[in-house]
Amino acid sequence: MSFFTSGLFWFIQGILTTVIIMAFRAWMEDRNVIMFWWKWFLFGIWIILAGFTIAFIFTSLGEGESVAAIKGGIIFSLITTISGVGIWRLINKKN
């Protein structure tokens, strides 16, 4: 478990996050969607929510709380998916 508290883990996490944001930006430019500051804010909030969902599930599993991982995973996954669809519909507008 010391790997997850090491600087290497956070370095890799930062690189992957940067690659995801750069790829999303390039993809939206290819689709001719103008990304205003509020669209980036919504995207960032959703990324944090998705990360929280994944962290909750795996932390619960690591603590031996499989029931919490299943129930919380279902609830947070539904919230993440529904909010992701809503945010996508707002971001994908061409204006």
Order of alpha helices (4+ residues) and beta strands (2+ residues): alpha-alpha-alpha
